[in-house]
Amino acid sequence: MFPKNAWYVACMADEIDEKPLGRKICNESVVLYRNAANQPVALENFCPHRGAPLSLGKVVDGNLVCGYHGLEMGCDGKTVAMPGQRVRGFPPIKSFPVIERYGFVWIWPGDGTPTPLHHLAWAESPDWAYGGGLYHIHCDYRLMVDNLMDLTHETYVHASSIGQKEIDEAPVSTKTNGDEVVTSRFMENVKAPPFWRMALRGNGLPDDQPVDRWQICRFTPPSHVMIEVGVALAGKGGYDAPAEHKASSIVVDFITPETETSIHYFWGMARNFKPQDKALTATIREGQGKIFAEDMEMLELQQRNLLAHPERKLLMLNIDAGGVQSRRIIDRLIAAESAVESPATVAA
């Protein structure tokens, strides 16, 4: 259903402080907390004593103490102590590799050897500002990938913010390069929709002139989509226009499966104009949050329909090419993981 040998965003870095955080990721119940060195730790959310969720406990001197009977767990998943009991012979619970980087805590839920975490240049540059949030959505993670790799829906779902009829009319290009899928759409000499008029004003540009607009969606497995978006004053070079003539950003989408029909959706926008303007960051974040809330309603109702009618075959159009190619990559990775696991299963 989803690749497990991959890095997923488990939480935003500020979601875990002095208290443990319980979260389900790829059907794995996980508890996240910080050790004595303030580094993130991820363990199976299961106390080996009586099966209580460890996320209901507390952190003491960097160890996790169960909130039921006080069993103390080490960061490696091994039992450490319990009042009046000998517990060091208890079998350990599962621990998960984690990395804190770019303002997020990343988790590797699979059993394979973790690969290096991909680099996000914008997240380490003072020339960029980022604002975002988290939505819990009841849908298959692949539906969100489909949604983000085909932005035709903006005309209809987001008509009052970023949608416009020219999105439907502009041709779409889809390319696959290894494990990356790129869909792109360019519009010339169009009227900027409300969200982008706000962004133009935020960058000190007029909002009543025609613009050239672009959308470049990049899928990378397991389920990350980065979308280069922006508008430039018409005739100034479009995507390649000098910075003083445009407002451009990267829509950041980290999609973490919770179950087969639910996700943790970490959304945001990184921009490289006026990065020190915190008020502008807040305004953009608020506007984007409303846009993604519209997606959430549509995706949850779509998921309900699909569950109610599993026998129905969906139509595929040329605008769906980005999602189709992304799903093929996901399927290939899942098949590769299954092939590695199969020999051990047979031998057992």
N, C-alpha and C positions, 0 to 999 in steps of 0.2 A: 504493500500500500504506500509506503514511503521509505526512501533510503534512510538507513540508520547510521551508516558510516559516513557522517558528514557533520559539519558544524552548523548548529542552529542557535539563534538567539534564545536564551533561556529567560532573560529578564533585562530590564534596564538596570544599570549599575546602582542607582539610588533606590531600587525596590528592596534591596536587602541591606539592613544596617545592624541593629542589635538583636533583631528578631529573625527567626527562621521563616522562610517563604516556601509554601507548598505549591507545586505546579506539576501538571501532567504534560509530558513531552513525548511525542511518538508512542503513545500508550504506556510510557514508563512514568510511574508516580515518583516524583523527585522532591527532595527537600534541599533548599539552597540556604547557605548562611556564610558568615565570615569567621575565619579562624583567628587565633591570637595575633597573627601578623596582618590582619585585615584583608586577607586574600579569600576569594570566593571558594566555597566547597560545595560539591553536589553529591548527595547520597540517595540511595533508595529510601523512599518515605515510608519505612516499615520498621518498627521496633522488633528485634528478634525475640524479645521476651513474650509479649502478648499481642503483637501485631498492630499496636496503636500507631497512628501517624506521627512521625517524629516532628513534623511541622507544627504540632501543638505544644511542643516543648520550649526550651529556652537554651541560650548559649552561655556557658560558664567557662571562663578561661580558655576560650577557643574550642571547647568540646561541646557537642550537642547532648543535652540532657532531656530524656523522654519526659513528657508531661503527665504520664500515667503512673509509673512507679519509680522514676528517677534513674533508670539505666542510662549510663553515660557512654556515648559513642565517640570514638576517635575519628579524625578526618579521613582515615583510610578505610572506614567502615567496620573496624574491629571494636568490640566492646572493651571498655576501659575499667569501669567500676559501677557498683550499685550499692546503696546503703545496706550493710549487714549481709552481703551475698558475695559468693565467688562466681564471677561471670566471664573471666578471661578465656574460658574454653568455648564460649559461644561461637558458632560459625559467623563469619563476617557478612555484612550486607553489601550490596553492590555500591561501588563508588564510580563516579563518572568524571572523565577529564573535563576541565573547564578552563577558560581563558577570559580575563577581563581586559577588554580593549574597545576603543572607539565609543566609550560611554555605555557599552553593553556587556553582559556576561554571556559567553558562548558555551554551549555544551555539546559534547560528542556522545550521543546516546547508544552508539553501536559498539561492537566488540573488536572491530578492526583497529589497527594502529592509526592514531590521529595524524592527519596531514597538516602542513602549515596553514594557518588562517589566512584567507585572501586579504590583500592590502586594499584599504580605502583611503586614497590620497586626500580627499576632501576632509576627512575626519581628523586629520593631523595638521591641517594648514590653518594658520591664523587668518587667511584670506577668505575663509568660508565660515558661515554661521549655520547652525542646525537647530531645528525645533521639531518636535514630534510627540507621539503618544502611543498608546496601546489600546486595541480593541479586541475583545473576545467575541468571535463570530462562529455561529453554528453552521459551518459549511465545510465541505471537502477542500483541502488546501489547493487542489488542482483547479477548482473553480475560481479561486482568487488569482491563480497564475493566468488562467484563460482571460479573466477580466482585465488584468493589467497588460497583457500582451496584445489586446485588441481594444483600442481606445475609441472605437466607433460609438460605443455606448454613451460617451460623454454628451453627445448631441441630445440624448433622450433622458438619461438618468440625471445629468448635471446641467440641464438647460439654463438654469439661473446663475451659473457660476463660471464654468469653463467650457460648456458645450456651445457649438455653433454648426450650422449646416455645412460649412466648408470642410469639416472633418469627414463627413460622408462622401464628399465629392473628390477629395484628394486621394490619389492612388497610394497603395500601401506596398512597401518593399519588405520582404522577409528573407533573411540570410542566416545560415547556420555555419558556425566556425568552431569545430570541435564540440565542446559542451556548452557553447554560448549560442543563443538564438537572439537575433536582432530584428526588430520590426521598426520601420521608420516611415514617417509621413511629414511632408513639407507643404505649407500653404503660403501663398504669396498674395500680398496686397489685400488683406482681409481686415475686418474690424475686430479689435481686441475684445474678448468677452469680459464680463465684470471682474473676475479674479485677476486677470492680466492687466486690466486698466489700473487696478489698485497697485499691482507690482510696478507698473511703469511710473506711477506717481511716487511710489516709495523710492525709486531710483532717480527721482528728479527729472523724469521725462514726460512729455505731453501724452495724455491718454485719449486724445480725440483724433489722432492721425492713423492712417492705415498702417498695418504692420505685416511683417513676414513671421510666420509661426512654425515651430517644429516640435515633433514628438519622436524621440528615439528610445525604444524600449529594449532593455538588455536583460535577458534571463540567464542566470547561472545557477547550476544545481547546488543544493538540493531544491531550493524554492525562493531564491532571492531575485528581485526585479528592481533594477535601477533605471529610471526614466529621465533622460535629458529632455527638458522642456524649456520653452522660452519664446519671447517675441522680440523682434527688432523693428525699429522704424523702417517702413518700407523703402527699399532701394538702397539701404546701407550695408547690404551684404548678408542678410538673413542670419543663419546659424554662425557664419564666420564674421559677422559684423563686429567692429571694435566695441569694447565694453561700454563706452560712453553712449552708445546708441541702442542698447538692448537691456532687457531684464531676463536673466536665464537662471535655471536652477536644476537640481537633480532631485526627483521624487524618489525617496528611499522606501523600499518595501521589503521587510524581512518577514517571511511567512513561516511560522513554526507550527507544524501539526500538533494538535493535542490528542485527538482521536481520529478515526476515519471520517468523522463528520463535524469536526470542530477545530478551530485554529486560534493561536495567539498571533495577532497581526500587529507588528511593530511598524508604524508608519511615520513618515516625517518628510521634511524638505530641507535640503542643503542649498544655500545660495552663495554666490561669490560677488554680490554687490552690497555695499553698506553692511558688512558683517558685524560691526560694532553697535548697530542700531537695534537694541533689545526690544524697543516698542514695535519695530517693523517685524522682528522675529515673532513676537506674540501675535501680531495681527495676521501674519501669514499662517501661523500654526492654527489659529482659531478658524480661519477660512478653510484651510485644508481639512481640519477635523470635521467640519460640517459636510464637506464633499465626500469624505470616506464613510461618514454615517449613512449617506444615501446609498453607497455601494453595499453596506452591511445589510440594509433592509432587503435589497434586491437579491443578494446572494443567499440569505437565509430562506427566503421564500422559494428561490430556485431549487435549493437543496431539498426542501419539503416536497416539491413537485417531483423531483427525480426519485426520491425514496418511495413516493406513492405510485410511480409508474416506471419501475425498473426495466420493464420489457421494451420500452420505447427507444428507438434509435434516433439520435439527434442528427440534425442536418449539419453539414460542414460546408462553409463558404470560403472564398478566397481570403476574407478578413480574418478567418480563424487559423490561418497558417502558423502564426506565431505560437499560439497555444498548442496546436497539434504537434509542432516540432519540439516544443518544450516537454510535452508529455512523452514523446518518444525517447528523449534523453532520460527522463525519470524512469520509464519502464526498463530501459537498458541497464541503468544502475541497480535497480531492484533485482533484475534477473541475474546480474553479476554477483550480488550479495548472496542470492539464493543458491547459485552454483557453488560458491565457496562453502556454504553451510551443508549442502546435500551430502557430500562424502562422509562427514562426521555423523550425520543422522543415520545413514545406511550402516556404517560401522557399528553404531550403538545397537 
